[in-house]
Amino acid sequence: MPAARRRLRPPHRSGDLPARPPGRAHPPRDRPGRHDLRPSRRGGGHRRMKSVAVIGASLAGLYAARSLRSQGFDGRLVIVGDECHGPYDRPPLSKDFLTGATDPGRLALADAEEIAELDAEWLLGTRATGLDTGGRTVLLDGGRSLTTDGVVLATGAAPRLLPGPVPAGVHTLRTLDDAQALRADLAPAPVRVVVIGGGFIGAEVASSCAALGHDVTVVEAAPLPLVPQLGHAMAEICAALHADHGVTLLTGTGVARLRSEGDGRRVTGVELTDGRLLPADVVVVGIGVRPRTAWLTDSGLPLDDGVLCDAGCVTPLPAVVAVGDVARVDGARAEHWTSATEQAAVAARNLLAGSTVATHRSLPYFWSDQYGVRIQFAGHRLPTDTPRVLEGSPDDRSFLACYERDGRTTAVLALNRPRPFMRLRRELARTALSATT
C-alpha cells in the first residue's frame, strides 16, 4: 500500500461523539445519551434498511462499511470502535512495526479521502457493552445507546492470558498500543526475551526480537509448533527456522508461573512445568486468542467460540451479521486477514437483502513472515493428507509443496516461493469452487 494511503485519521477522544457532517440534522433523542438511528432522513437505496451500526472499527468493520456503501446502501452508517485509533493493519505489528522499520502512520487501512467517502459517523474510543436484539439497540459505555435497523458484529478477538497477576514487562500483542508498549520495552537492547507460544504470532515476535539483537527463547507446550496447521513434516521445517537464527525453541513444556522481583513490579523469569527457570527481562505471551463476545452474553444470540452464523455470516436474526475473528461461520472461525475482508462483502449483501442470498466459500489462506522467510498456506488440510514437495528444497528454506488426499490436491504450502504459490492457489481455488457448485 502506498505511503500516501496510510495516514491515520485523527481519533476522537474516548467518550466524545464525533461531529456530524454539515447539513445533517441531529437524530431525535428520547432520552439523554440515546441516538435513534431509525429511520434515517436519507432516502433511496434499500427500503427496509435505513441505518446500520458496525461494531468494531478494525479490518473487518472497515471492509463491512466499504461493502455496504459499494452495494448501494446510502443510509446512516455508524462505526463504533473501542480503540482510539482509526482502522489499521495488524499483521505488521509483530514484524516491521516491532523492529522499527515502519511507523504508525504507515499502518492505516484508509486515508482521509476514503474515510470521507464512507460518509460514516465514527465513535472511536467507545466500547459496546450490550445488544438488545429485540429493540435493535446497541448499548455503549457511558450510558449511551444506538438504535438501528441493522448491526454488523466485528469486535474481533482478544489475546488469551496466563492466569495470575501480570508483572511489568509481560506483554500480549494484538493492538497498536500493545505493540508500542512492547517496542518501548525492547528499546534498551539487548535484553532477554521469552516468548510463550510458538504459533505464528509467537514466531513472528521471536523473529523480530532476534533481528533486533535480543537473546530469545520460545516456549511451546506442544511437541512441535504449527502441527495443527501444517502437519508434522512441514512444521518441523518451519520450527528449524528458529535454530537457523540463534533462537532457542523449547517444546513439550509449559509455564508454571512468572517470577518477578520482590515487590512484584517487574518480571525476572519464567518458571517452566519441567522445573527449569528462564531468566527474562521481557515476556511475550502468544497462546492464542478468544472471540470478543462477552458483551453479547445477554443478547440472545447463539455464542460458542464466536457468534454462530450460517455460511452467509448471518445470525438467527437476519438484521444481525458477524464478520472477522468474532464470527463462527458455518461451524468454523477463520482468524485470518483474507477471510475477514471476504466475509465482509458477503455479510453486507445478506444484511441488505434481509436474508442469506450469498455464502462465503473462499479457500482458507494465511501467511507469515519469519526470519526473512515468507510462509504461505492455502486449502483444507486433514491430518491424514500427505505433503509432497513440488519444487525447491526444504533445506534451502525455499520450496513449494502440496498436500494430497486420494490422488487430489487439498492444500498448498510455500516458503519463499510467492509466485508459484499464487498460481497453485488459484488453481486449487477454482477446483474447490467447482466441486461445490
VOBAMAR-23563 format. One record per residue (C-alpha): residue number from 0; x, y, z. Coordinates in nm, 2 decimals, decimal comma, padded with zeros to 4 digits. Layout:
BEGIN
nr: NUM; u: X; v: Y; w: Z
...
! end
This chain:
BEGIN
nr: 0; u: 00,00; v: 00,00; w: 00,00
nr: 1; u: 00,15; v: 00,34; w: -00,09
nr: 2; u: 00,26; v: 00,56; w: 00,19
nr: 3; u: 00,01; v: 00,83; w: 00,09
nr: 4; u: -00,28; v: 00,59; w: 00,18
nr: 5; u: -00,15; v: 00,51; w: 00,53
nr: 6; u: -00,23; v: 00,83; w: 00,71
nr: 7; u: -00,43; v: 00,77; w: 01,03
nr: 8; u: -00,74; v: 00,98; w: 01,07
nr: 9; u: -00,71; v: 01,18; w: 01,39
nr: 10; u: -00,90; v: 00,98; w: 01,66
nr: 11; u: -01,19; v: 01,11; w: 01,87
nr: 12; u: -01,12; v: 01,13; w: 02,24
nr: 13; u: -01,26; v: 00,85; w: 02,44
nr: 14; u: -01,62; v: 00,94; w: 02,53
nr: 15; u: -01,66; v: 01,22; w: 02,28
nr: 16; u: -01,91; v: 01,18; w: 02,00
nr: 17; u: -01,78; v: 01,28; w: 01,65
nr: 18; u: -01,91; v: 01,59; w: 01,49
nr: 19; u: -02,19; v: 01,52; w: 01,24
nr: 20; u: -02,13; v: 01,62; w: 00,87
nr: 21; u: -02,25; v: 01,97; w: 00,78
nr: 22; u: -02,62; v: 01,99; w: 00,67
nr: 23; u: -02,73; v: 01,68; w: 00,86
nr: 24; u: -02,97; v: 01,72; w: 01,15
nr: 25; u: -02,91; v: 01,55; w: 01,48
nr: 26; u: -03,11; v: 01,24; w: 01,52
nr: 27; u: -03,41; v: 01,26; w: 01,76
nr: 28; u: -03,35; v: 01,16; w: 02,12
nr: 29; u: -03,60; v: 01,01; w: 02,35
nr: 30; u: -03,36; v: 01,01; w: 02,65
nr: 31; u: -03,02; v: 01,16; w: 02,73
nr: 32; u: -02,74; v: 00,97; w: 02,56
nr: 33; u: -02,96; v: 00,78; w: 02,32
nr: 34; u: -02,92; v: 00,81; w: 01,94
nr: 35; u: -03,22; v: 00,69; w: 01,74
nr: 36; u: -03,08; v: 00,59; w: 01,41
nr: 37; u: -03,41; v: 00,45; w: 01,28
nr: 38; u: -03,54; v: 00,57; w: 01,04
nr: 39; u: -03,29; v: 00,80; w: 00,87
nr: 40; u: -03,40; v: 01,10; w: 00,67
nr: 41; u: -03,18; v: 01,00; w: 00,39
nr: 42; u: -03,37; v: 00,84; w: 00,10
nr: 43; u: -03,30; v: 00,58; w: -00,17
nr: 44; u: -03,11; v: 00,26; w: -00,15
nr: 45; u: -03,27; v: -00,02; w: 00,04
nr: 46; u: -03,63; v: 00,03; w: 00,15
nr: 47; u: -03,61; v: -00,15; w: 00,49
nr: 48; u: -03,25; v: -00,08; w: 00,59
nr: 49; u: -03,22; v: 00,28; w: 00,67
nr: 50; u: -02,94; v: 00,27; w: 00,93
nr: 51; u: -02,66; v: 00,03; w: 01,01
nr: 52; u: -02,42; v: 00,02; w: 01,31
nr: 53; u: -02,09; v: -00,15; w: 01,26
nr: 54; u: -01,95; v: -00,26; w: 01,60
nr: 55; u: -01,57; v: -00,29; w: 01,55
nr: 56; u: -01,35; v: -00,04; w: 01,37
nr: 57; u: -01,07; v: -00,26; w: 01,26
nr: 58; u: -01,02; v: -00,45; w: 00,93
nr: 59; u: -01,35; v: -00,65; w: 00,93
nr: 60; u: -01,55; v: -00,35; w: 01,04
nr: 61; u: -01,39; v: -00,12; w: 00,78
nr: 62; u: -01,44; v: -00,36; w: 00,50
nr: 63; u: -01,80; v: -00,42; w: 00,60
nr: 64; u: -01,86; v: -00,05; w: 00,59
nr: 65; u: -01,70; v: -00,02; w: 00,25
nr: 66; u: -01,91; v: -00,32; w: 00,12
nr: 67; u: -02,23; v: -00,16; w: 00,25
nr: 68; u: -02,16; v: 00,16; w: 00,06
nr: 69; u: -02,04; v: -00,02; w: -00,26
nr: 70; u: -02,35; v: -00,23; w: -00,26
nr: 71; u: -02,57; v: 00,07; w: -00,26
nr: 72; u: -02,65; v: 00,14; w: 00,10
nr: 73; u: -02,69; v: 00,51; w: 00,14
nr: 74; u: -02,85; v: 00,53; w: 00,49
nr: 75; u: -02,69; v: 00,63; w: 00,81
nr: 76; u: -02,38; v: 00,44; w: 00,89
nr: 77; u: -02,22; v: 00,44; w: 01,24
nr: 78; u: -01,89; v: 00,27; w: 01,32
nr: 79; u: -01,80; v: 00,20; w: 01,68
nr: 80; u: -01,45; v: 00,11; w: 01,79
nr: 81; u: -01,31; v: 00,08; w: 02,14
nr: 82; u: -00,96; v: 00,18; w: 02,03
nr: 83; u: -00,88; v: 00,55; w: 01,98
nr: 84; u: -00,71; v: 00,48; w: 01,65
nr: 85; u: -00,87; v: 00,46; w: 01,31
nr: 86; u: -00,86; v: 00,13; w: 01,12
nr: 87; u: -00,51; v: 00,00; w: 01,09
nr: 88; u: -00,33; v: -00,31; w: 00,96
nr: 89; u: -00,25; v: -00,56; w: 01,24
nr: 90; u: -00,01; v: -00,81; w: 01,07
nr: 91; u: 00,29; v: -00,56; w: 01,06
nr: 92; u: 00,27; v: -00,51; w: 01,44
nr: 93; u: 00,47; v: -00,83; w: 01,51
nr: 94; u: 00,71; v: -00,76; w: 01,22
nr: 95; u: 00,81; v: -00,43; w: 01,06
nr: 96; u: 00,65; v: -00,21; w: 01,33
nr: 97; u: 00,82; v: -00,41; w: 01,61
nr: 98; u: 01,16; v: -00,37; w: 01,45
nr: 99; u: 01,11; v: 00,00; w: 01,38
nr: 100; u: 01,10; v: -00,05; w: 01,00
nr: 101; u: 00,76; v: 00,12; w: 00,99
nr: 102; u: 00,57; v: 00,37; w: 01,19
nr: 103; u: 00,20; v: 00,41; w: 01,30
nr: 104; u: 00,12; v: 00,64; w: 01,01
nr: 105; u: 00,20; v: 00,37; w: 00,76
nr: 106; u: -00,04; v: 00,12; w: 00,92
nr: 107; u: -00,36; v: 00,30; w: 00,83
nr: 108; u: -00,61; v: 00,10; w: 00,61
nr: 109; u: -00,78; v: 00,41; w: 00,47
nr: 110; u: -00,67; v: 00,76; w: 00,41
nr: 111; u: -00,87; v: 01,08; w: 00,49
nr: 112; u: -01,03; v: 01,08; w: 00,15
nr: 113; u: -01,15; v: 00,72; w: 00,18
nr: 114; u: -01,28; v: 00,79; w: 00,53
nr: 115; u: -01,48; v: 01,09; w: 00,40
nr: 116; u: -01,62; v: 00,88; w: 00,11
nr: 117; u: -01,77; v: 00,64; w: 00,36
nr: 118; u: -01,99; v: 00,92; w: 00,50
nr: 119; u: -02,00; v: 00,75; w: 00,83
nr: 120; u: -02,01; v: 00,86; w: 01,19
nr: 121; u: -01,71; v: 00,73; w: 01,38
nr: 122; u: -01,74; v: 00,66; w: 01,76
nr: 123; u: -01,38; v: 00,58; w: 01,84
nr: 124; u: -01,26; v: 00,52; w: 02,20
nr: 125; u: -01,62; v: 00,39; w: 02,26
nr: 126; u: -01,69; v: 00,04; w: 02,39
nr: 127; u: -02,01; v: -00,16; w: 02,31
nr: 128; u: -02,14; v: -00,31; w: 02,63
nr: 129; u: -02,46; v: -00,49; w: 02,52
nr: 130; u: -02,70; v: -00,56; w: 02,24
nr: 131; u: -03,08; v: -00,56; w: 02,28
nr: 132; u: -03,18; v: -00,76; w: 01,97
nr: 133; u: -03,55; v: -00,71; w: 02,03
nr: 134; u: -03,51; v: -00,33; w: 02,01
nr: 135; u: -03,22; v: -00,34; w: 01,78
nr: 136; u: -03,03; v: -00,13; w: 02,02
nr: 137; u: -02,65; v: -00,13; w: 02,08
nr: 138; u: -02,56; v: -00,03; w: 02,44
nr: 139; u: -02,24; v: 00,18; w: 02,47
nr: 140; u: -02,03; v: 00,27; w: 02,77
nr: 141; u: -02,12; v: 00,59; w: 02,95
nr: 142; u: -02,49; v: 00,51; w: 02,93
nr: 143; u: -02,53; v: 00,58; w: 02,56
nr: 144; u: -02,70; v: 00,37; w: 02,30
nr: 145; u: -02,77; v: 00,34; w: 01,93
nr: 146; u: -03,09; v: 00,21; w: 01,78
nr: 147; u: -03,05; v: 00,09; w: 01,43
nr: 148; u: -03,21; v: -00,13; w: 01,16
nr: 149; u: -02,90; v: -00,35; w: 01,11
nr: 150; u: -02,59; v: -00,45; w: 01,31
nr: 151; u: -02,26; v: -00,58; w: 01,19
nr: 152; u: -02,06; v: -00,75; w: 01,47
nr: 153; u: -01,69; v: -00,71; w: 01,40
nr: 154; u: -01,54; v: -00,69; w: 01,75
nr: 155; u: -01,26; v: -00,93; w: 01,67
nr: 156; u: -01,07; v: -01,13; w: 01,93
nr: 157; u: -00,86; v: -01,07; w: 02,24
nr: 158; u: -00,54; v: -01,24; w: 02,34
nr: 159; u: -00,56; v: -01,53; w: 02,59
nr: 160; u: -00,38; v: -01,45; w: 02,91
nr: 161; u: -00,18; v: -01,65; w: 03,16
nr: 162; u: -00,35; v: -01,70; w: 03,50
nr: 163; u: -00,24; v: -01,49; w: 03,79
nr: 164; u: -00,11; v: -01,13; w: 03,82
nr: 165; u: 00,08; v: -00,98; w: 03,53
nr: 166; u: 00,41; v: -00,81; w: 03,63
nr: 167; u: 00,55; v: -00,52; w: 03,42
nr: 168; u: 00,75; v: -00,65; w: 03,13
nr: 169; u: 00,49; v: -00,91; w: 03,03
nr: 170; u: 00,31; v: -00,84; w: 02,71
nr: 171; u: 00,05; v: -00,96; w: 02,47
nr: 172; u: 00,04; v: -00,84; w: 02,11
nr: 173; u: -00,29; v: -00,75; w: 01,95
nr: 174; u: -00,33; v: -00,38; w: 01,92
nr: 175; u: -00,12; v: -00,08; w: 01,82
nr: 176; u: -00,09; v: 00,02; w: 02,18
nr: 177; u: 00,03; v: -00,33; w: 02,27
nr: 178; u: 00,30; v: -00,31; w: 02,00
nr: 179; u: 00,41; v: 00,04; w: 02,11
nr: 180; u: 00,44; v: -00,08; w: 02,47
nr: 181; u: 00,64; v: -00,39; w: 02,37
nr: 182; u: 00,87; v: -00,18; w: 02,14
nr: 183; u: 00,95; v: 00,05; w: 02,42
nr: 184; u: 01,04; v: -00,24; w: 02,65
nr: 185; u: 01,27; v: -00,37; w: 02,38
nr: 186; u: 01,45; v: -00,04; w: 02,32
nr: 187; u: 01,74; v: -00,10; w: 02,56
nr: 188; u: 01,89; v: -00,38; w: 02,35
nr: 189; u: 02,00; v: -00,64; w: 02,41
nr: 190; u: 01,75; v: -00,79; w: 02,66
nr: 191; u: 01,65; v: -01,15; w: 02,74
nr: 192; u: 01,31; v: -01,22; w: 02,58
nr: 193; u: 01,10; v: -01,53; w: 02,65
nr: 194; u: 00,81; v: -01,58; w: 02,40
nr: 195; u: 00,54; v: -01,81; w: 02,54
nr: 196; u: 00,37; v: -01,99; w: 02,24
nr: 197; u: 00,53; v: -02,10; w: 01,92
nr: 198; u: 00,24; v: -02,02; w: 01,68
nr: 199; u: 00,26; v: -01,77; w: 01,41
nr: 200; u: 00,24; v: -01,46; w: 01,63
nr: 201; u: 00,50; v: -01,60; w: 01,87
nr: 202; u: 00,73; v: -01,70; w: 01,59
nr: 203; u: 00,70; v: -01,36; w: 01,42
nr: 204; u: 00,77; v: -01,18; w: 01,75
nr: 205; u: 01,07; v: -01,41; w: 01,81
nr: 206; u: 01,20; v: -01,33; w: 01,46
nr: 207; u: 01,17; v: -00,96; w: 01,51
nr: 208; u: 01,34; v: -00,97; w: 01,85
nr: 209; u: 01,62; v: -01,18; w: 01,71
nr: 210; u: 01,66; v: -00,92; w: 01,43
nr: 211; u: 01,70; v: -00,65; w: 01,70
nr: 212; u: 01,98; v: -00,84; w: 01,86
nr: 213; u: 01,80; v: -00,98; w: 02,17
nr: 214; u: 01,85; v: -01,31; w: 02,33
nr: 215; u: 01,53; v: -01,50; w: 02,25
nr: 216; u: 01,38; v: -01,82; w: 02,38
nr: 217; u: 01,04; v: -01,96; w: 02,26
nr: 218; u: 00,85; v: -02,19; w: 02,49
nr: 219; u: 00,59; v: -02,42; w: 02,32
nr: 220; u: 00,37; v: -02,67; w: 02,52
nr: 221; u: 00,32; v: -02,89; w: 02,22
nr: 222; u: 00,59; v: -03,13; w: 02,10
nr: 223; u: 00,62; v: -02,92; w: 01,79
nr: 224; u: 00,46; v: -02,58; w: 01,70
nr: 225; u: 00,22; v: -02,54; w: 01,40
nr: 226; u: 00,15; v: -02,91; w: 01,36
nr: 227; u: -00,23; v: -02,85; w: 01,35
nr: 228; u: -00,19; v: -02,60; w: 01,07
nr: 229; u: 00,09; v: -02,76; w: 00,86
nr: 230; u: 00,13; v: -03,13; w: 00,97
nr: 231; u: 00,44; v: -03,28; w: 01,14
nr: 232; u: 00,68; v: -03,29; w: 00,84
nr: 233; u: 00,63; v: -02,93; w: 00,73
nr: 234; u: 00,60; v: -02,80; w: 01,09
nr: 235; u: 00,95; v: -02,94; w: 01,16
nr: 236; u: 01,09; v: -02,74; w: 00,87
nr: 237; u: 00,93; v: -02,42; w: 01,00
nr: 238; u: 01,05; v: -02,49; w: 01,35
nr: 239; u: 01,40; v: -02,52; w: 01,22
nr: 240; u: 01,39; v: -02,15; w: 01,13
nr: 241; u: 01,44; v: -02,06; w: 01,50
nr: 242; u: 01,76; v: -02,26; w: 01,53
nr: 243; u: 01,88; v: -02,12; w: 01,19
nr: 244; u: 01,88; v: -01,77; w: 01,35
nr: 245; u: 02,01; v: -01,85; w: 01,70
nr: 246; u: 01,67; v: -01,86; w: 01,88
nr: 247; u: 01,62; v: -02,14; w: 02,14
nr: 248; u: 01,30; v: -02,34; w: 02,09
nr: 249; u: 01,18; v: -02,54; w: 02,40
nr: 250; u: 00,89; v: -02,78; w: 02,32
nr: 251; u: 00,68; v: -03,01; w: 02,53
nr: 252; u: 00,68; v: -02,79; w: 02,84
nr: 253; u: 00,45; v: -02,53; w: 02,97
nr: 254; u: 00,47; v: -02,23; w: 03,20
nr: 255; u: 00,42; v: -02,29; w: 03,58
nr: 256; u: 00,45; v: -01,93; w: 03,68
nr: 257; u: 00,61; v: -01,60; w: 03,62
nr: 258; u: 00,89; v: -01,48; w: 03,85
nr: 259; u: 00,92; v: -01,12; w: 03,95
nr: 260; u: 01,13; v: -00,90; w: 04,17
nr: 261; u: 01,05; v: -00,88; w: 04,54
nr: 262; u: 00,78; v: -00,62; w: 04,51
nr: 263; u: 00,62; v: -00,79; w: 04,21
nr: 264; u: 00,66; v: -00,49; w: 03,99
nr: 265; u: 00,89; v: -00,63; w: 03,72
nr: 266; u: 00,92; v: -00,98; w: 03,56
nr: 267; u: 01,26; v: -01,15; w: 03,62
nr: 268; u: 01,20; v: -01,50; w: 03,48
nr: 269; u: 00,97; v: -01,78; w: 03,36
nr: 270; u: 00,94; v: -02,10; w: 03,56
nr: 271; u: 00,85; v: -02,40; w: 03,34
nr: 272; u: 00,65; v: -02,70; w: 03,43
nr: 273; u: 00,96; v: -02,92; w: 03,40
nr: 274; u: 01,13; v: -02,72; w: 03,67
nr: 275; u: 01,36; v: -02,51; w: 03,45
nr: 276; u: 01,38; v: -02,13; w: 03,52
nr: 277; u: 01,44; v: -01,90; w: 03,22
nr: 278; u: 01,57; v: -01,55; w: 03,32
nr: 279; u: 01,37; v: -01,29; w: 03,14
nr: 280; u: 01,36; v: -00,91; w: 03,11
nr: 281; u: 01,07; v: -00,92; w: 02,87
nr: 282; u: 00,80; v: -01,18; w: 02,82
nr: 283; u: 00,56; v: -01,20; w: 02,53
nr: 284; u: 00,25; v: -01,42; w: 02,57
nr: 285; u: 00,12; v: -01,56; w: 02,24
nr: 286; u: -00,10; v: -01,85; w: 02,33
nr: 287; u: -00,39; v: -01,78; w: 02,10
nr: 288; u: -00,70; v: -01,56; w: 02,11
nr: 289; u: -01,06; v: -01,57; w: 02,22
nr: 290; u: -01,35; v: -01,41; w: 02,03
nr: 291; u: -01,48; v: -01,09; w: 02,20
nr: 292; u: -01,83; v: -01,20; w: 02,27
nr: 293; u: -01,87; v: -01,13; w: 02,65
nr: 294; u: -02,06; v: -00,81; w: 02,57
nr: 295; u: -02,32; v: -01,02; w: 02,38
nr: 296; u: -02,39; v: -01,26; w: 02,67
nr: 297; u: -02,75; v: -01,12; w: 02,73
nr: 298; u: -02,83; v: -01,06; w: 02,36
nr: 299; u: -02,99; v: -01,39; w: 02,29
nr: 300; u: -02,76; v: -01,46; w: 02,01
nr: 301; u: -02,60; v: -01,81; w: 02,00
nr: 302; u: -02,24; v: -01,79; w: 02,12
nr: 303; u: -02,00; v: -02,08; w: 02,11
nr: 304; u: -01,64; v: -01,99; w: 02,03
nr: 305; u: -01,77; v: -01,69; w: 01,85
nr: 306; u: -02,10; v: -01,56; w: 01,72
nr: 307; u: -02,27; v: -01,86; w: 01,54
nr: 308; u: -02,36; v: -01,77; w: 01,18
nr: 309; u: -02,47; v: -01,96; w: 00,87
nr: 310; u: -02,25; v: -01,98; w: 00,56
nr: 311; u: -02,35; v: -01,62; w: 00,48
nr: 312; u: -02,23; v: -01,47; w: 00,81
nr: 313; u: -02,60; v: -01,42; w: 00,91
nr: 314; u: -02,71; v: -01,49; w: 01,27
nr: 315; u: -03,05; v: -01,64; w: 01,35
nr: 316; u: -03,16; v: -01,27; w: 01,34
nr: 317; u: -03,13; v: -01,16; w: 00,98
nr: 318; u: -03,07; v: -00,80; w: 01,09
nr: 319; u: -02,75; v: -00,90; w: 01,27
nr: 320; u: -02,45; v: -01,04; w: 01,09
nr: 321; u: -02,10; v: -01,11; w: 01,21
nr: 322; u: -01,76; v: -01,09; w: 01,04
nr: 323; u: -01,39; v: -01,15; w: 01,11
nr: 324; u: -01,24; v: -01,31; w: 01,42
nr: 325; u: -01,56; v: -01,29; w: 01,62
nr: 326; u: -01,77; v: -01,48; w: 01,37
nr: 327; u: -01,80; v: -01,86; w: 01,37
nr: 328; u: -01,92; v: -01,90; w: 01,01
nr: 329; u: -02,08; v: -02,23; w: 00,92
nr: 330; u: -01,92; v: -02,40; w: 01,22
nr: 331; u: -01,56; v: -02,26; w: 01,19
nr: 332; u: -01,38; v: -01,94; w: 01,29
nr: 333; u: -01,11; v: -01,82; w: 01,04
nr: 334; u: -00,86; v: -01,59; w: 01,22
nr: 335; u: -00,71; v: -01,46; w: 00,91
nr: 336; u: -00,68; v: -01,13; w: 00,72
nr: 337; u: -00,82; v: -01,25; w: 00,39
nr: 338; u: -01,12; v: -01,42; w: 00,55
nr: 339; u: -01,22; v: -01,10; w: 00,73
nr: 340; u: -01,23; v: -00,90; w: 00,41
nr: 341; u: -01,41; v: -01,16; w: 00,21
nr: 342; u: -01,67; v: -01,22; w: 00,48
nr: 343; u: -01,75; v: -00,85; w: 00,49
nr: 344; u: -01,87; v: -00,84; w: 00,14
nr: 345; u: -02,09; v: -01,14; w: 00,18
nr: 346; u: -02,23; v: -01,02; w: 00,52
nr: 347; u: -02,31; v: -00,68; w: 00,38
nr: 348; u: -02,51; v: -00,82; w: 00,09
nr: 349; u: -02,71; v: -01,05; w: 00,31
nr: 350; u: -02,78; v: -00,78; w: 00,57
nr: 351; u: -02,92; v: -00,55; w: 00,30
nr: 352; u: -03,12; v: -00,83; w: 00,14
nr: 353; u: -03,27; v: -00,93; w: 00,48
nr: 354; u: -03,18; v: -01,30; w: 00,43
nr: 355; u: -02,90; v: -01,52; w: 00,32
nr: 356; u: -02,87; v: -01,48; w: -00,05
nr: 357; u: -02,49; v: -01,53; w: -00,07
nr: 358; u: -02,24; v: -01,75; w: 00,11
nr: 359; u: -01,87; v: -01,73; w: 00,19
nr: 360; u: -01,70; v: -02,02; w: 00,01
nr: 361; u: -01,34; v: -01,90; w: -00,05
nr: 362; u: -01,03; v: -02,11; w: 00,01
nr: 363; u: -00,87; v: -02,06; w: 00,35
nr: 364; u: -00,54; v: -01,87; w: 00,31
nr: 365; u: -00,28; v: -01,73; w: 00,55
nr: 366; u: 00,07; v: -01,61; w: 00,55
nr: 367; u: 00,35; v: -01,54; w: 00,80
nr: 368; u: 00,69; v: -01,37; w: 00,77
nr: 369; u: 00,96; v: -01,52; w: 00,99
nr: 370; u: 01,34; v: -01,47; w: 00,97
nr: 371; u: 01,32; v: -01,33; w: 00,62
nr: 372; u: 01,11; v: -01,63; w: 00,50
nr: 373; u: 00,75; v: -01,58; w: 00,38
nr: 374; u: 00,54; v: -01,88; w: 00,47
nr: 375; u: 00,21; v: -01,91; w: 00,27
nr: 376; u: -00,06; v: -02,17; w: 00,30
nr: 377; u: -00,40; v: -02,22; w: 00,13
nr: 378; u: -00,65; v: -02,50; w: 00,14
nr: 379; u: -00,83; v: -02,76; w: 00,36
nr: 380; u: -00,57; v: -02,99; w: 00,50
nr: 381; u: -00,66; v: -03,30; w: 00,71
nr: 382; u: -00,41; v: -03,47; w: 00,94
nr: 383; u: -00,40; v: -03,77; w: 00,71
nr: 384; u: -00,31; v: -03,57; w: 00,40
nr: 385; u: 00,03; v: -03,64; w: 00,25
nr: 386; u: 00,27; v: -03,35; w: 00,18
nr: 387; u: 00,48; v: -03,36; w: -00,14
nr: 388; u: 00,75; v: -03,11; w: -00,24
nr: 389; u: 00,69; v: -02,99; w: -00,60
nr: 390; u: 00,99; v: -02,76; w: -00,64
nr: 391; u: 01,28; v: -02,62; w: -00,45
nr: 392; u: 01,43; v: -02,76; w: -00,14
nr: 393; u: 01,32; v: -02,75; w: 00,23
nr: 394; u: 01,69; v: -02,75; w: 00,32
nr: 395; u: 01,72; v: -02,41; w: 00,14
nr: 396; u: 01,41; v: -02,28; w: 00,31
nr: 397; u: 01,27; v: -02,22; w: -00,03
nr: 398; u: 01,01; v: -02,46; w: -00,18
nr: 399; u: 00,66; v: -02,52; w: -00,30
nr: 400; u: 00,47; v: -02,82; w: -00,17
nr: 401; u: 00,12; v: -02,96; w: -00,19
nr: 402; u: -00,09; v: -03,18; w: 00,03
nr: 403; u: -00,27; v: -03,48; w: -00,13
nr: 404; u: -00,56; v: -03,70; w: -00,04
nr: 405; u: -00,68; v: -03,98; w: -00,26
nr: 406; u: -00,48; v: -03,85; w: -00,56
nr: 407; u: -00,61; v: -03,49; w: -00,54
nr: 408; u: -00,45; v: -03,17; w: -00,41
nr: 409; u: -00,62; v: -03,04; w: -00,09
nr: 410; u: -00,38; v: -02,76; w: 00,01
nr: 411; u: -00,06; v: -02,59; w: -00,09
nr: 412; u: 00,24; v: -02,46; w: 00,12
nr: 413; u: 00,53; v: -02,24; w: 00,01
nr: 414; u: 00,84; v: -02,10; w: 00,17
nr: 415; u: 00,98; v: -01,80; w: -00,03
nr: 416; u: 00,80; v: -01,91; w: -00,35
nr: 417; u: 00,53; v: -01,65; w: -00,37
nr: 418; u: 00,46; v: -01,66; w: -00,75
nr: 419; u: 00,43; v: -02,03; w: -00,80
nr: 420; u: 00,23; v: -02,04; w: -00,47
nr: 421; u: -00,02; v: -01,79; w: -00,60
nr: 422; u: -00,06; v: -01,98; w: -00,93
nr: 423; u: -00,13; v: -02,31; w: -00,75
nr: 424; u: -00,35; v: -02,13; w: -00,50
nr: 425; u: -00,57; v: -02,00; w: -00,79
nr: 426; u: -00,59; v: -02,35; w: -00,94
nr: 427; u: -00,68; v: -02,50; w: -00,61
nr: 428; u: -00,95; v: -02,23; w: -00,55
nr: 429; u: -01,11; v: -02,30; w: -00,90
nr: 430; u: -01,11; v: -02,67; w: -00,83
nr: 431; u: -01,26; v: -02,63; w: -00,48
nr: 432; u: -01,53; v: -02,39; w: -00,61
nr: 433; u: -01,63; v: -02,61; w: -00,90
nr: 434; u: -01,67; v: -02,90; w: -00,66
nr: 435; u: -01,93; v: -02,71; w: -00,46
nr: 436; u: -02,13; v: -02,58; w: -00,75
! end
